[in-house]
Amino acid sequence: MFTVKTPEEALDIIRDTFSPLSGEELVPLDAGCGRVLARDITAGEYVPGFDRSTVDGYAVSARDTFGCSDAIPALLSLAGEVLMGEAAENALIPASCVYVPTGGAVPEGADAVVMIEYTEDYGDGTIGILRPASPGMNMIYRGDDVYPGKRVLPAGRRLGVSDIGALAAMGITRVPVKKRPVVGIISTGDELIPIEETPAGGQIRDVNSSMLAVLCRQLGADPVCYGIIRDEPEKLTKAVENALAGCDLILISGGSSVGLKDATAGIIENHGRILFHGIAMKPGKPTILGDAGGKPIFGLPGHPVAAFFVSRLFVRAALAVLTGESCLLRTIPAYLGEALSANHGRMEVIGVHLRQEADALYADPVHTKSGLISSLAGADGYITIPRDCEGLAAGAIVEVNSFEAP
């Protein structure tokens, strides 16, 4: 019998039961993208290390330009120029200016840069300033980006491309990251054959091993596939024991319902304890979660769509706990492309295609069944309908969970 938990209860159980894995490693900066930071990153220097211009123009003292205009320009003496990659040699003296290229160093004594478009060069060493400047205009000051002691990135953050850029700007070549969890993947079922074989009557290819392995990599884990295990409790027990010996989290695909051949629940119980058997969601109701000596062990539905969505929602949460990741769901608001009815009493998960129309983004539902994974190919994300909601009207604003984000 199922002891069904709500999705919220299931997530709470995951977070309350399991703990982050110990250990970290230093990896080269260019290998850090997608990894989870083990420690806070604190700046040890100023970035930028000098005052710099954001435009091509003339570094000035703003007070020398107050009140100027096209008709009455401020006349300043040209005191030289700053070359890219070189420091400004001399401080700016009153009633003078220095030419500075975009990104160039602004000399000491200057507090603004006037764009070259708002100046006139009279050819006699005099520059006319046609627009008044305000202090700080078109400038980035030393340390505006980071300064010594500033926490730049917190522990638990999954590093993105922009984070790698920030670390590079600080001269950080190696980053401390949490070790990748190792996920053991086991597929069960007499009907399953390897994907390279041609199915005979009653046979289907093992979709879940490949799909779950790729999803685990996307979520920052290292998958280990243990192959297809027939519906024989002894063989499944041996596979689970092998996985527990070398993995941090185990996924058993298939065998999670209550049929005569579905031995997963009993095997999990023999190696630990069952935390729940059943989630009030569609698809994915027969999902099992066990605790085997502090290691999460999931019994996933065999149907690929159900296994996919359960993994996106709950396996992802378990991996976030193991890595200490600050697990944030990033959603995209969109208008629902058509009305949807819902299965009252269970949260419903529905894949969607995103469609841009004029200035609006629409989410068109993908109509499928839990065993038809190909219908989700090309989908951009998914939406959820709460279990106490009987449906959504066309045009309702929904939050799309993107498949692009981990």
C-alpha positions in Angstrom: 0.0 0.0 0.0 1.1 3.5 -0.7 1.7 6.0 2.1 1.4 9.1 -0.1 3.1 12.3 0.7 2.5 15.7 -0.8 5.3 17.1 -2.9 6.0 19.6 -0.2 6.2 16.9 2.4 8.5 14.8 0.2 10.9 17.8 -0.2 10.9 18.5 3.5 11.7 14.8 4.2 14.7 15.0 1.8 16.0 18.1 3.3 15.5 17.0 6.9 17.0 13.5 6.5 20.1 13.8 4.5 23.3 15.8 5.0 26.0 17.3 2.7 28.9 15.0 1.7 32.2 15.8 3.3 35.2 16.7 1.2 36.1 19.3 -1.4 38.6 19.6 -4.2 40.4 22.4 -6.0 39.7 22.5 -9.8 41.1 24.7 -12.5 39.0 27.8 -13.1 37.9 26.7 -16.6 36.6 23.4 -15.1 34.6 25.1 -12.4 31.5 26.0 -14.4 28.5 23.9 -13.1 30.3 22.9 -9.9 29.1 23.9 -6.4 31.4 26.2 -4.4 32.7 24.6 -1.2 33.7 27.9 0.5 32.9 31.6 0.2 35.1 33.4 -2.3 36.5 36.6 -0.9 38.3 39.2 -2.9 42.0 39.8 -2.1 42.5 42.8 -4.3 40.8 45.8 -6.0 39.0 45.2 -9.3 39.5 47.4 -11.2 42.8 48.3 -9.7 42.7 51.9 -11.0 40.1 54.6 -12.0 39.1 54.0 -15.6 37.0 55.5 -18.3 33.9 53.9 -19.8 34.1 56.1 -23.0 36.5 57.7 -25.4 36.9 61.3 -24.3 38.6 63.7 -22.0 39.3 63.3 -18.3 38.4 66.5 -16.5 37.7 68.0 -13.2 33.9 68.4 -13.2 34.0 71.8 -11.6 35.9 73.2 -14.6 32.9 72.4 -16.9 30.0 73.7 -14.8 27.8 76.1 -16.8 29.3 75.3 -20.2 27.2 74.8 -23.4 27.5 74.7 -27.2 27.4 78.5 -27.2 29.8 79.0 -24.3 32.2 76.0 -24.2 34.6 75.5 -21.3 38.1 76.0 -22.7 40.6 73.5 -21.2 44.3 73.0 -22.0 45.1 69.5 -23.5 47.7 68.1 -21.1 48.4 64.8 -23.0 46.8 61.4 -23.4 46.7 58.1 -21.7 47.6 55.0 -23.8 45.7 51.7 -23.3 47.4 49.4 -20.9 49.5 52.2 -19.4 49.2 54.2 -16.2 48.4 57.9 -16.2 51.8 59.4 -15.5 50.8 62.9 -14.2 48.0 64.2 -12.1 45.5 66.5 -13.7 46.0 70.2 -13.1 43.2 72.7 -12.9 41.7 74.0 -16.2 43.2 71.1 -18.2 42.1 67.8 -19.6 43.7 64.5 -20.7 42.5 62.3 -23.6 41.5 58.8 -22.3 40.3 55.9 -24.5 37.5 53.5 -23.4 38.9 51.4 -20.5 42.0 53.6 -20.1 43.3 54.9 -16.8 42.0 58.2 -15.5 44.7 60.5 -14.1 44.7 61.5 -10.4 42.7 64.7 -9.9 40.1 64.0 -12.6 36.6 63.0 -11.4 34.7 62.8 -14.8 35.2 62.0 -18.4 33.4 63.9 -21.2 32.6 61.9 -24.3 34.5 63.0 -27.3 31.3 63.7 -29.1 30.7 66.6 -26.7 34.0 68.3 -27.3 35.8 70.4 -30.0 39.5 70.3 -30.7 40.6 73.8 -31.8 44.0 72.5 -33.0 46.0 74.9 -30.8 46.2 72.6 -27.7 42.8 73.8 -26.5 39.8 71.6 -26.1 36.2 73.0 -25.9 33.9 71.1 -23.6 30.3 71.5 -24.8 28.4 69.7 -22.1 28.9 70.1 -18.3 30.1 67.0 -16.4 29.1 65.7 -13.0 31.5 64.0 -10.6 31.8 60.3 -11.5 30.4 60.7 -15.0 31.6 58.0 -17.4 34.0 56.6 -14.8 34.5 53.4 -12.9 36.5 53.9 -9.7 39.1 51.7 -8.3 37.4 48.9 -6.4 33.9 49.6 -7.8 33.7 46.0 -8.8 35.3 44.3 -5.8 37.6 45.3 -3.0 39.7 43.3 -0.5 37.5 41.5 2.0 34.3 41.6 -0.1 32.5 38.3 -0.3 32.1 37.9 -4.1 30.5 34.4 -4.2 28.9 32.4 -1.4 29.5 28.8 -0.6 26.7 26.6 -2.1 26.5 28.5 -5.3 26.6 26.6 -8.6 29.1 28.4 -10.7 27.9 29.9 -13.9 29.8 31.5 -16.8 29.6 35.0 -15.4 30.9 33.7 -12.1 34.0 32.3 -13.9 34.5 35.7 -15.4 34.4 37.4 -12.0 36.9 34.9 -10.6 39.2 35.4 -13.6 39.1 39.2 -13.0 40.4 38.6 -9.5 43.2 36.3 -10.7 41.8 33.2 -9.2 43.0 30.2 -11.2 41.7 27.3 -9.0 38.4 27.2 -7.1 37.3 25.1 -4.1 34.3 23.0 -5.1 32.3 20.2 -3.5 33.1 16.7 -4.8 30.6 15.5 -7.3 28.1 13.0 -5.8 28.3 9.5 -7.5 24.8 8.3 -8.6 24.2 4.6 -9.2 21.5 4.0 -11.8 19.8 0.6 -12.0 17.0 -0.3 -14.5 14.7 -3.2 -13.8 12.2 -5.1 -15.9 12.0 -8.3 -17.9 10.8 -6.2 -20.9 13.9 -4.0 -21.1 16.6 -4.4 -23.7 19.7 -2.2 -24.4 19.0 0.8 -26.6 21.3 -0.6 -29.5 19.1 -3.7 -29.9 15.9 -4.0 -31.9 12.8 -4.8 -29.7 10.9 -8.0 -30.3 7.3 -8.5 -29.2 6.7 -7.1 -25.8 10.2 -5.6 -25.4 11.1 -1.9 -25.1 14.5 -0.1 -25.0 15.9 1.0 -21.7 15.3 4.7 -22.0 15.8 5.6 -18.4 19.4 4.6 -17.9 20.6 7.0 -20.6 18.2 9.8 -19.7 18.9 9.7 -16.0 22.7 9.5 -16.6 22.5 12.7 -18.6 20.2 14.4 -16.1 22.6 13.5 -13.3 25.5 15.1 -15.2 23.5 18.2 -15.7 22.8 18.3 -12.0 26.5 18.1 -11.2 26.8 14.4 -10.4 28.8 11.5 -11.8 26.5 8.7 -12.9 27.4 5.0 -12.9 25.0 2.7 -14.8 24.7 -0.9 -13.5 22.8 -2.1 -16.5 19.4 -3.8 -16.8 18.4 -6.1 -14.0 15.7 -8.7 -14.5 12.7 -9.0 -12.2 14.5 -11.3 -9.8 14.9 -10.1 -6.3 18.2 -11.8 -5.8 19.8 -10.0 -8.8 18.3 -6.7 -7.9 19.5 -7.1 -4.3 23.1 -7.7 -5.5 23.0 -4.7 -7.9 21.7 -2.5 -5.0 24.5 -3.7 -2.7 27.1 -3.0 -5.4 25.7 0.5 -5.9 25.6 1.2 -2.2 29.2 0.2 -1.9 30.4 2.8 -4.4 27.8 5.5 -4.8 26.3 8.4 -2.8 22.8 8.1 -4.2 21.0 5.3 -5.9 18.2 5.4 -8.5 16.3 2.2 -9.2 14.1 2.7 -12.3 11.0 0.5 -12.4 9.6 -1.8 -9.8 8.2 1.0 -7.6 4.5 0.1 -7.8 2.8 -2.6 -5.8 2.6 -5.5 -8.4 3.8 -9.0 -7.5 7.1 -8.5 -9.3 7.8 -5.1 -7.8 10.5 -5.9 -5.2 12.1 -2.5 -5.0 10.3 -1.4 -1.8 11.2 -4.6 0.0 14.9 -4.4 -1.0 15.2 -0.8 0.1 13.6 -1.7 3.4 16.1 -4.6 3.9 19.0 -2.2 3.4 17.7 0.7 5.5 14.2 2.3 5.9 11.5 3.7 3.7 10.8 7.3 4.1 7.8 7.4 1.9 6.2 5.3 -0.8 4.0 7.5 -3.0 3.9 11.2 -3.9 0.6 13.0 -4.6 1.7 14.0 -8.1 0.9 13.1 -11.7 2.9 11.6 -13.2 5.1 9.9 -10.6 2.8 8.7 -7.8 4.5 5.4 -7.0 7.9 7.0 -6.2 9.8 5.5 -3.3 12.5 7.2 -1.2 14.6 5.2 1.3 17.5 6.0 3.6 20.3 3.4 3.4 22.9 4.4 6.0 22.5 8.1 5.2 22.4 7.5 1.4 19.2 8.4 -0.5 17.9 5.5 -2.6 15.0 6.3 -4.9 12.6 3.8 -6.5 11.5 5.7 -9.6 8.6 4.9 -11.9 9.6 2.9 -14.9 7.7 5.1 -17.3 10.2 7.6 -18.7 8.2 10.8 -18.4 7.3 10.0 -14.8 10.9 9.1 -14.0 12.1 12.3 -15.7 9.8 14.7 -13.8 10.4 12.9 -10.4 14.1 13.3 -11.0 13.8 16.9 -11.9 11.9 17.7 -8.8 13.1 15.3 -6.1 16.4 13.7 -7.2 17.6 17.3 -7.9 16.6 18.3 -4.4 18.5 15.3 -2.9 21.6 16.1 -4.9 21.4 19.8 -3.8 21.4 18.5 -0.1 24.5 16.3 -0.8 26.5 19.1 -2.4 25.2 21.9 0.0 23.9 23.8 -3.1 21.6 26.7 -2.6 18.9 25.1 -4.7 16.9 27.8 -6.4 14.2 27.1 -9.0 14.5 29.7 -11.8 11.2 30.2 -13.5 10.0 32.1 -16.6 6.5 33.8 -16.5 4.4 33.1 -19.6 0.7 33.0 -20.6 -0.9 29.6 -20.8 -1.6 28.8 -24.5 -4.8 26.8 -23.8 -7.1 25.8 -21.0 -6.0 22.8 -18.8 -8.1 20.6 -16.6 -6.3 19.0 -13.7 -6.5 15.8 -11.7 -7.9 17.0 -8.4 -6.0 15.8 -5.3 -2.6 15.5 -7.0 -0.1 18.1 -8.2 0.1 17.7 -12.0 3.4 18.3 -13.9 3.0 19.2 -17.6 5.7 19.9 -20.2 5.4 23.0 -22.3 6.7 24.5 -25.5 7.5 28.2 -25.3 6.2 30.4 -28.1 6.9 34.1 -28.7 4.0 36.0 -30.1 4.4 39.8 -30.6 5.5 41.0 -27.1 4.1 38.1 -25.2 5.5 34.7 -24.3 3.1 31.7 -24.3 3.5 28.3 -22.8 1.8 25.6 -24.9 1.1 22.3 -23.1 2.6 19.1 -24.4 -0.1 16.4 -24.3 1.5 13.1 -23.4 1.3 10.0 -21.3 3.9 8.8 -18.8 5.4 6.2 -21.1 5.7 8.5 -24.2 9.0 10.3 -23.7 9.4 11.3 -27.4 6.5 13.7 -27.0 8.7 15.8 -24.6 11.5 16.1 -27.1 11.8 19.7 -27.9 9.9 20.9 -24.9 11.3 23.9 -23.2 10.2 23.3 -19.6 7.3 22.4 -17.4 4.6 23.9 -15.3 2.9 22.5 -12.2 -0.8 22.7 -11.3 -1.3 22.5 -7.5 -3.2 19.5 -6.2 -6.1 21.7 -4.9 -6.6 23.3 -8.3 -9.0 21.8 -10.8 -7.5 23.5 -13.8 -6.2 26.7 -15.4 -7.8 29.0 -17.9 -6.2 29.9 -21.3 -4.2 33.1 -20.8 -3.5 32.4 -17.2 0.0 33.5 -16.1 2.1 30.4 -15.3 5.7 29.9 -14.1 7.7 27.8 -16.5 10.6 25.8 -15.0 13.2 25.8 -17.8 14.9 22.5 -18.8 18.0 24.6 -19.6 18.6 25.4 -15.9 19.9 22.6 -13.7 
